[in-house]
Amino acid sequence: MRPYTAILIVPTGVGAAIGGYAGDALPVAKTIASICDRLITHPNVLNGATLYWNIPNSFYVEGYGLDKFAAGCWGLRPVHQNRIGLLFDQSIEPELILRHLQAADAARATLGMNLTDYVITDSPLNVELRTSTTGVSWGTIGNPDSLLRGAETLINKAKAEAIAVVARFPDEVDEEAEQNYRQGKGVDPIAGAEAVISHLIVRQFKIPCAHAPAFFPPPLDANLSPRSAAEELGYTFLPSVLVGLNRAPQFIIKSEHEVLQPGDIWTNQVDAVIMPANACGSCALLSLSEKPCLIITVNENTTLIQVPAQPLGIKTIQVHSYLEAVGVIAAHKAGVNPKALSTNIPKLNQII
């Protein structure tokens, strides 16, 4: 019997009730991973700033790479460990760079990670934050070429197999939006810009990448939400990024030069995908909806996006909560029709 493979997706920067904060979707990922053989998910789900959790059967796949995987363009190759390169934005203050280097040294000494020497971009990245009219966060990078040159140096000279980017993010953000986020009731104002940074590198170099923003710590807040608290514990969000990249699968492309391996994972091996019910417009889900996999949508995980599955012609099993989704996955893996667990089992009708 082949391994049961599930994909857990929570879109970034859309105010997801679960997964829209600092690692608050990790309990969902841990639970789903416990009943699957393989769980494929992305940094927005697994990153918890200075907190993280090692889920041995999870695969940390950046969003652009996940889209390409879902479309069948790229495969995933599990690894024992990646050699991680560190790329710092030139605009980060020396004190903040030192804090991040100490976090990287701590990861090497306590977690046994394989990190290369670091590179500082040849120009400031000039990250700017934006918010759409619907409240979704996004952003721009003033010098994307500098980002790509730095990544290329790490790949060619330091032999990096995965890249952790640390960019200096503006301290001047919308005060009301930031306060709402810290109290667990707003949109992460930096998430959309973070996605742009990692997408650029993954698209260009086809290797794992994730981003950790650089800030000076905000003032203490007695009303801080537990869902946002992981970002308040230190000077850096780097630890969870390094843990994720440590064993992030490499991307592979079918070609005459690529020797495929038995452990490679392809989209036709996906058994189930779990999504917020009103965020069904992603490239990954649109691709997966054409595959013979179970699609589970969760009503309780509300977002600012209003794109349900039905108008798109996507057939799903709609559930109220992730707890219910876990039951559906367990039944599916056991070869049991989830409807058989209900008292309302429809009769068979003759096909005419």
N, C-alpha and C positions, 0 to 999 in steps of 0.2 A: 504494500500500500504506500502511495507516495505521501510526502509530508503535506499536512494541511497548512495552507498559507493564507494569511489575512493581511489586509492593508487598512491601517487606521489613519484617516485624514481629518485634520482640523485646520481650516484655512487661516492664514496669518493676517493680523491687523484688521479683522472684521468684527471685533467685539464678541467673540464666541463666549458664551456663558461658562463653558468648560473648555479650557485650552486657550483662552484668550489672555492668560496672565502668566506668571513666572513658574512654569512647570506644573500648573494645576491639572494638566491632563495625564501626568505620570501615573496616578493611581488607576486610571482607565487602561493605559497601556500595559501596566503590570498585570492587571487582571485578565485582559484579553490574551496576553502572551502566555498566561498559565494554562490556557485551554487550547492554544494553537501549537503547531510545531515551529512555525516561522511567522513572526510579525514584522511587516514592513511599515515603517512610519517615517516621520521627518523631524527636523530639529525643533519646529514649533511645539511639537508634542513632548519631546524628550529633554529639551533644554530647561534647566531650572536655575540658571545663573550660577551661584556658588554651590547649589545642591544638584545631585544627580542620583540615578539608581542604575546599577548594572543589570540589564535584562539580557541574559546570555543569548536568547533566541530572537532578539530584535535586530533589525537592520535599519541603520540611521542613514536615510537617503534624502539629500537636499531636494527642494521642491521642483526645480527645473529637471533634475535627473529623474525624479519620480514621474513627471509628465512624460518624459521620453521612454521610460520603462513601461508605463501604462499603454503607450501607443505602440509598443512592440519594437521600437527603434533600438533601444539599448537593453542589455541584460545586466544582471547583478552577479558579481563574483565574490563570495565570502572570503575574508582574509583572517589571518591570526592577529596581525598587527600592521598598522600603517606607520610610515615615517612621516611625521607631521611637521610642516613648515609654518613658521609664524610670520605674518605680514602686518606691520604696524603703519598706521597713517602718520605721515610726517607732522601733522598738526597736533599730535598728542604731546602734552607737556612731559618733560623728562621725568618728573615725579610719578606720573601715571604710567609711563612706560616701565619704570623700575618696578612698580607694583605688579604689573602684568608679567614681567620677567620672573619675579619672585614666585608668582602663581605657577608659571610654567616649570620653574625649577622644583617647586613642591610636587607637581604632577610627576616629574621624572623620578624624584627621590621616593615618593610614597606609593605611587601607582605603577611605576616601572614603564612609563611611556617613552617612546622613541621620538624625540624632538630634534629638529635640525637647528643650526644657527638661524638667527632671525634676519629679516630684511625690513628696512624702512623705506616707504615709497619716496620717489624722487621729487614728488610735489604733494602738497596737501590735497586730500581727497575732496574736501569741501562738500560734506554731506549736508543736504537741506531737507527738512521735513515738510510734508504736505498732508492735507486732509481733504478728502473728496466732499462733495455736497451731501452725501449720504452718511458721512462720518467715518468712512474707511480710511485708514492711514496708508500713505505711500511716501515716496521721497525721490530725490535725485542725487547724483554724484557729479561734482563739477569737473573732476579729472579721472574719468574711467580708464584712460590710457595708462595713467600712472599705476593704477591698481593692477592692470593686466601685465605691465612690465615687471612689477614686483613679484607677481605670481610666477611669471616665466623664469625669473632669476632663481626662485626657490626650486622650481622643477628641474631646471637645467644644471644649476651649480650645486645646489644642496641635495638634489635627488629626492625632493619631497614627493610623497605619494598622496598626500591630503594637505589642505591648507586651511589654517585658522586665521581669519582676518580680524584685526582690532582697529576700528575706525573711531575717530573722535566725533561724537555727536554733539549737536548744539546744546548748550545749557539753557538757552532761551527757548523753551517750548511753551505751548499754550498752558497757562497756569491752571485754568479750570480743568482742562483735559487731563493734565498730569495728576491733579488732586483726585479726580474721579477714578483714574486708574489705580492710584495707590489705595483707594478705599474699596477697590474691587467692583466698580460699577461703570467703568468706561472702557474705551478702546486703547490698546497699547499704542502710544503715539509714534514709536520708532520701528514697529515690526515691519511695516511695508518697505521702508528704506533698507532695512537689513536684508530683506529678500532680494532686492535689486542687486546688492553687492555680491551675494553668493551666486545668484543666477548668472551674472557676467562671467565669473571664473569657471563655473561648471560648464556653461555653454561653450566657452572658448577652449578649455583644456580637458574636459571630460574626466575630471578627477573629483573626489569628494571635497566639499568646502562648507564651512559654516562661519558665522560671524558673531563676534562679541563686541558690543558697543563700549566705548570708554567715556566715563563720566566721573566727576568728583561726587562723592556721596552727598545725597540730599540731607537736609536737616531732619532730625528725629520727628516722627509723627506718632502720637499716642493712639490715633485712630486707624492705624495701618491695617489693611485687610490681610489675613493669612495667605490669600491667594497671590498677593503681590510681595510678600515679605522676603522671599528668597533673593530678591534683587537689592535688599537693604543690608545684607550681611557683611559686605566688604567693599573693596575698591575695584573689583573686577568680576565680570560675568564669564570669564574664560574657562573655569573648571569643567562645567557641563559640556561645553563645546569640545574640549580636548578629549573627554571621556567618549563622547559620541563619535568623533573622528578616529579614535584609536582603532576601532574595528569596523568602521564604515565600509560597506562593500565597494569594490572597484566597479566602474562602468565598463562594459564590453560591448562591442559592435560586431555583428556577424559579418565576416569578410573572408576572403580566400587566405588572408594572412593570419587570422585569429584561430588558434586551436581551442575549440570549445572543451569544457571540462564537465564531468558528471555533476558537480555541485552547483553549476551555474543556474541562476534563477531567471525565468522568462515570464512574461505576462500571462501566457496560457496556463501557467501553473497556479495562478491566483484562484482561491476558492471563495473568498468573501472580501467585501470592502465595506467599511463603516464610515458614515458621513453625517454631519449635522443636516437635519431635514430640509432647511431652507438655503443650503449652500451647495446646490448640485450642479452649478455651472462650470466647475473647474475642468481644465483640459484632461486631467487624469481620470475623473469620473466619466466624462463623455466618452473617452476611449474604452474604459473598462465596461461601460454599459453595453458595448458591442460584443463583449466576451461572455462565455457561459459561466459567469460567477454570480454569487449571491450578493445583492446590494441591500444593505441595511441602513435606513435613515433614522436618526434619533431626534424626536421632537423637542425634548427637553433642552438640547444644546442649541439655544437660539443664537442668531447672529444678526448683524445689520443688513446682510444680504437677503433678499427675498427671491430666491430662485429655487422653487421646489422641483421635485423630479417629474411630476405628472405632466405639466405642460411641455416638457422636453421629450416626452415619450419614453421615459426611463422607468422600467418596472422595478419596484423595490418592496422590501418588507419594512413597513413603517412601525417603529416601536416608540414607546414613551421615553425610556431611559436607557443608559448604558448597561444597567443591570439586566434589563430585558434583552438587550442586544447580546449579552454574554450567553443567555439561555438559548437564543436562536442559533448562535455559533456552535454551542455545545451539541445541540440537536443535529445540526447540519453535519458536523464532523462525525457524529455517531451513525450517520446514515439514516436519520429519522426526519421525516417531514415535520417541520415545526408546527404545522396545523394539527398534527396528530396529538399534540399536547393540550389541545383546546377541546372543550365540550361541543363546540360548533363545527363539526366535520361535515362538509357538503357531500351530497350523494353524487355518484357518477352519472353523467348524461351521455346519451348516444350522439355520436358525431354524424351529422347528416350531410 
